[in-house]
Amino acid sequence: MNSKKISRQTIIIVSIIFIFNVVAQFLINWVQGYQPKTYQIPTNDWTRLLNYIGDYWVNYAITGLVYLFLWFAYVGLCLGAFLWLWENITWSQFCSGLLKGRVHLYAALLLILTIPLNQFGFKFPLSYYLTIPKIFLDSLNSQWALAIGVVVYVLYFLLVVKMRFLIHQTVIRHDRVGLSFKNSWRRSQFNLKFYRDLLLVVIILVISLFGSIYAQHLLDSYTSVAIRHVGANVLIVVMTGIFYVITAKFVNLLADYAQPNHSKRPTNLQTEAWHWENLLILCVVSILSVWLSGKWIDQPSGRYLVIAHKGISSLNQTPNVVENLKKVSATKPDYVEMDIQPTKDDVYILSHNTKVTTTSGKSYKINQTKWSTLKSLKIKEAGHTFKLSSFEDYLKTANLYHQKLLIELKINDTITNEQLQKFETQYGPLIQKNHSEIQSLNQNALKRASRYLKVRTGLLSPVKNTIDNTKTNQFYAIEYSAVDQTLVRSINQHKKDLYVWTVNDSADVASAYVMGVRGFITDHPKQVRTQLKQLVKQPTYSDALRGILFFQKSAI
C-alpha cells in the first residue's frame, strides 16, 4: 500500500473522529440542558417523586434515546473503521455486525481502554465523558497505588489486545458465540512487530509533547509577552493535531493487527507522504478543536484569590481543626476553606468525612451522634490525631484573626427549611461579621439557605455545570481538570467568579491562571501566591502549556 493512501486513511479517520466528537458534545450538551434541574427531584416523598416522574418522563425518555443513539453511533464507528481498514466493508456486514452483542462488548472494552489515554489528551470518541477528575488521581499519592494501577491497566490492555480478533471472527468469519471467543483467543499470538509499532507511536507522542513544552520555555525566555502568548496558542494547536493523528494511528494499528492475515506494512509516521491537502484538513481540525474545546488561551486578567484548602497551609497539617487556623492565617490567604456538617442535635462541626474513627477504632456517623459525645473523642484520620472543632469556635477564632472563610456546607441528607433557619439564627451574625462565602454540592439546600443567609453562595461541583443567571450561584467552585477557557468565558459573561480546586502543582496553577480563573483553592497558599505574583509581573506559558496538554481534558 503506497504512502499517499496511508496518509489519506489517517486524515479520513481524524476527520471522522472530530465530526463524531463535535456531534456528540452538541447532543450531550443539548440533552443535559433539556433535563430538569437535578436538585429539584423530591427524594424524600414517594408520592411527590412519582408525580415528578410523571411530569418529566418525556424529558428523561428523550435523554435515554439520545444516549442510546450515541452508543450505537460509537459502536458503528468502531465497526465501520475496522471493516473499512480491512477493505472488507459491505452494508449487510455492517448492519449484521451492529446487531451483534459481541461487537458491542468489544467496543465497550475499547472504550474502557481509552479512558486513561483521553485523560492525557487523546481524542477517542466518548472517553472524555468517562474520564476521572484529576483531583481523585492526585489523592492516590501512594507509589504502591500508582504501581498497582499501572499493572492493572497493562494487564487489561493485554486482554483487549488478546481479544482483538473478536470482531473479525464474528462479522467476517460468522463464528457462533462460543467459537468466536475461542478462535479469537487462539489466533492472538504474541506479535513483537505490533508492540514495536505501538512503542514507536508512543515515542513520537512523548517527543512531541516535551518538544512543545521546551519550545515554549525558549519563547518565555527570549521573546516578548505578546509573542509568548501567540506561541502558546500555536503550540496547543500543533499538539492537538498530533493528538488526533496519534489517535488515528492507534485505531489504524489495532485494526491492522485485528485480522488473521494482517498486512505487513509498518505503521510508521515517518513513511507517510503528508500532502498539502491533508495538512490543510489537519490544520482546520486542530484549530476548530482548540477553539470549540476551550483550550484557546486569552490574555489573563491579573485578578486572583488564594484560598487555603481545608484550613491548612501544608499537607503535613491536620485539616479542619481550629488549632491550625493561626498558622494558616499567617500565610495571608484571601479565604480559608473548611467543611462543616450537622450533628444529630444540629450543632455544626468541622469534618470532611461523614463518619469519623477514634484512636481505639470505633466509628461514629456525625449526623447520628450528638455533639456532647463527639467533642470528647480522639479522632484518627490520615495519620493525624485530633479532636473535632465546633463551627462556632472556628468562626469566633477566624473573626479574631480577621480571616475570611469559604464555608463548604456538607448536607448529605434531607434538610428542612426550619433547620436552615435555625442554622442562620445560630451562626448568621458570626458569618456576616466574617464576610464569609458559602459553597455546597447540595444545590437544593444551597438555594433554600440563600433565602436566610445574607452572604455570597456558590455551587461546588467535580464536573462542569450549566452556567446561568440564578442568584444562588454567585460563584462556581469546580474541580480544576474540568475547567477550560469556554467555561471561564461563560462564567465571566454572567459576571460571576470561578474557583478551582485543588491546585497544588505549578502547571495546574499556571494553566488555571492563564485561562482567567479567579479563585485558587490550594493546600499550599503561600507558594501559590508567590507563583501568581510572579505570573502577574512576568507572564510565562511553559508551565501552563504543560498543564493544558497533559491534564486538561476535552470532548473535542
Order of alpha helices (4+ residues) and beta strands (2+ residues): alpha-alpha-alpha-alpha-alpha-alpha-alpha-alpha-alpha-alpha-beta-alpha-beta-beta-beta-beta-alpha-beta-beta-alpha-beta-alpha-beta-alpha-beta-beta-alpha-beta-alpha-beta-alpha-alpha
